[in-house]
Amino acid sequence: MHWPMAFERGDELMPRRPDGTVRYDNTHYRDTWAAMEKLVDQGLVKAIGLSNFNARQIDDILSIAKHKPVVNQVECHPYLVQTQLVSHCWRRGLAVTAYSPLGSPDRPWVTPGEAHLLDDPRVVGLAKCYNKTPAQVIIRWHIQRGVICIPKSVTSSRIKQNIEVFDFKLTEEDMRVIESFNRNERLIIPTIIIDGQKVWRDAKHPHFPFNDPY
Ligand SMILES: NC(=O)c1ccc[n+]([C@@H]2O[C@H](COP(=O)([O-])OP(=O)(O)OC[C@H]3O[C@@H](n4cnc5c(N)ncnc54)[C@H](OP(=O)(O)O)[C@@H]3O)[C@@H](O)[C@H]2O)c1
């Protein structure tokens, strides 16, 4: 389930009003979960999972689940290491998948001149030490801490490079160093402009996940 908030039914993937605000549906995520469980019962899917759920919402799903979620897919990278949420998922038996694991340098709303994770001199320095690229060091960091990661690339040489991360190991100290780059910064929250101000698009929705600390 991509988000805890439900969007209006219909053919439009992202139903919006002219001002950019989303047309929501009042379906509760617990009811969506029950509908997804039927797909497992019918043998149409093997496993079901969550995305962008906070710890409280995960526990809410677990309290009613017949089929437990196998995964929570959340934004995660060295600028948003998600230590508490990752631990919470693992304690509850969910795997964690990191989306935008490289800091999503091509996200359309990137601020001009903004520093990218892959160009962070500390990451570049580590990459030189290991004779690897910055992307490989970050992917290795995710994998080595036990987080699944799904780097996206349309470039065949990078796709190949992103798989070549099983022939080296980061030291425990370097693992901690990378974790220390955390600045609890979400890069991937949908935003809209209201009265000239950029605001989180879904922040006022009762099921918006990111008003909780984790
Ligand atoms: N569940 C959710 O709500 C959610 C939200 C956001 C994203 N996602 C998923 O997460 C996946 C990845 O997220 P993302 O695309 O936002 O971010 P990302 O994987 O962190 O970054 C993708 C960017 O990194 C570049 N890149 C990839 N490998 C590289 C390398 N070895 N060296 C240098 N640059 C490299 C890509 O360039 P090129 O493509 O030009 O090579 C692209 O610009 C996607 O599959 C997406 O669908 C899920």
Ligand as a Chemical Component Dictionary entry (heavy atoms), coordinates in Angstrom:
data_LIG
# 
_chem_comp.id                   LIG 
_chem_comp.type                 NON-POLYMER 
_chem_comp.pdbx_formal_charge   0 
_chem_comp.three_letter_code    LIG 
# 
loop_
_chem_comp_atom.comp_id 
_chem_comp_atom.atom_id 
_chem_comp_atom.alt_atom_id 
_chem_comp_atom.type_symbol 
_chem_comp_atom.charge 
_chem_comp_atom.model_Cartn_x 
_chem_comp_atom.model_Cartn_y 
_chem_comp_atom.model_Cartn_z 
_chem_comp_atom.pdbx_ordinal 
LIG N1  N1  N 0  7.278  4.088  -2.177  1  
LIG C1  C1  C 0  7.435  5.373  -2.463  2  
LIG O1  O1  O 0  6.672  6.237  -2.012  3  
LIG C2  C2  C 0  8.577  5.796  -3.365  4  
LIG C3  C3  C 0  8.907  7.153  -3.454  5  
LIG C4  C4  C 0  9.997  7.537  -4.233  6  
LIG C5  C5  C 0  10.714 6.587  -4.946  7  
LIG N2  N2  N 1  10.354 5.272  -4.863  8  
LIG C6  C6  C 0  11.118 4.253  -5.648  9  
LIG O2  O2  O 0  12.476 4.229  -5.258  10 
LIG C7  C7  C 0  13.324 3.931  -6.368  11 
LIG C8  C8  C 0  14.516 4.846  -6.389  12 
LIG O3  O3  O 0  14.180 6.157  -6.018  13 
LIG P1  P1  P 0  14.649 7.478  -6.762  14 
LIG O4  O4  O 0  14.725 7.305  -8.235  15 
LIG O5  O5  O -1 13.798 8.576  -6.203  16 
LIG O6  O6  O 0  16.104 7.775  -6.145  17 
LIG P2  P2  P 0  17.584 7.141  -6.189  18 
LIG O7  O7  O 0  17.557 5.729  -6.640  19 
LIG O8  O8  O 0  18.175 7.494  -4.881  20 
LIG O9  O9  O 0  18.305 8.066  -7.272  21 
LIG C9  C9  C 0  18.116 7.926  -8.647  22 
LIG C10 C10 C 0  19.128 8.856  -9.312  23 
LIG O10 O10 O 0  20.441 8.406  -9.026  24 
LIG C11 C11 C 0  21.170 8.294  -10.241 25 
LIG N3  N3  N 0  22.069 7.149  -10.097 26 
LIG C12 C12 C 0  21.744 5.831  -9.973  27 
LIG N4  N4  N 0  22.856 5.084  -9.866  28 
LIG C13 C13 C 0  23.904 5.928  -9.924  29 
LIG C14 C14 C 0  25.314 5.754  -9.887  30 
LIG N5  N5  N 0  25.876 4.535  -9.760  31 
LIG N6  N6  N 0  26.097 6.847  -9.981  32 
LIG C15 C15 C 0  25.571 8.084  -10.097 33 
LIG N7  N7  N 0  24.242 8.312  -10.160 34 
LIG C16 C16 C 0  23.422 7.247  -10.066 35 
LIG C17 C17 C 0  20.131 8.073  -11.315 36 
LIG O11 O11 O 0  20.631 8.553  -12.553 37 
LIG P3  P3  P 0  20.282 7.894  -14.006 38 
LIG O12 O12 O 0  18.911 7.244  -13.897 39 
LIG O13 O13 O 0  20.304 9.068  -14.895 40 
LIG O14 O14 O 0  21.362 6.893  -14.283 41 
LIG C18 C18 C 0  19.016 8.965  -10.812 42 
LIG O15 O15 O 0  19.284 10.320 -11.134 43 
LIG C19 C19 C 0  12.452 4.058  -7.607  44 
LIG O16 O16 O 0  12.257 2.768  -8.106  45 
LIG C20 C20 C 0  11.140 4.653  -7.113  46 
LIG O17 O17 O 0  10.010 4.144  -7.766  47 
LIG C21 C21 C 0  9.321  4.856  -4.068  48 
# 
loop_
_chem_comp_bond.comp_id 
_chem_comp_bond.atom_id_1 
_chem_comp_bond.atom_id_2 
_chem_comp_bond.value_order 
_chem_comp_bond.pdbx_ordinal 
LIG N1  C1  SING 1  
LIG C1  O1  DOUB 2  
LIG C1  C2  SING 3  
LIG C2  C3  SING 4  
LIG C2  C21 DOUB 5  
LIG C3  C4  DOUB 6  
LIG C4  C5  SING 7  
LIG C5  N2  DOUB 8  
LIG N2  C6  SING 9  
LIG N2  C21 SING 10 
LIG C6  O2  SING 11 
LIG C6  C20 SING 12 
LIG O2  C7  SING 13 
LIG C7  C8  SING 14 
LIG C7  C19 SING 15 
LIG C8  O3  SING 16 
LIG O3  P1  SING 17 
LIG P1  O4  DOUB 18 
LIG P1  O5  SING 19 
LIG P1  O6  SING 20 
LIG O6  P2  SING 21 
LIG P2  O7  DOUB 22 
LIG P2  O8  SING 23 
LIG P2  O9  SING 24 
LIG O9  C9  SING 25 
LIG C9  C10 SING 26 
LIG C10 O10 SING 27 
LIG C10 C18 SING 28 
LIG O10 C11 SING 29 
LIG C11 N3  SING 30 
LIG C11 C17 SING 31 
LIG N3  C12 SING 32 
LIG N3  C16 SING 33 
LIG C12 N4  DOUB 34 
LIG N4  C13 SING 35 
LIG C13 C14 SING 36 
LIG C13 C16 DOUB 37 
LIG C14 N5  SING 38 
LIG C14 N6  DOUB 39 
LIG N6  C15 SING 40 
LIG C15 N7  DOUB 41 
LIG N7  C16 SING 42 
LIG C17 O11 SING 43 
LIG C17 C18 SING 44 
LIG O11 P3  SING 45 
LIG P3  O12 DOUB 46 
LIG P3  O13 SING 47 
LIG P3  O14 SING 48 
LIG C18 O15 SING 49 
LIG C19 O16 SING 50 
LIG C19 C20 SING 51 
LIG C20 O17 SING 52 
# 
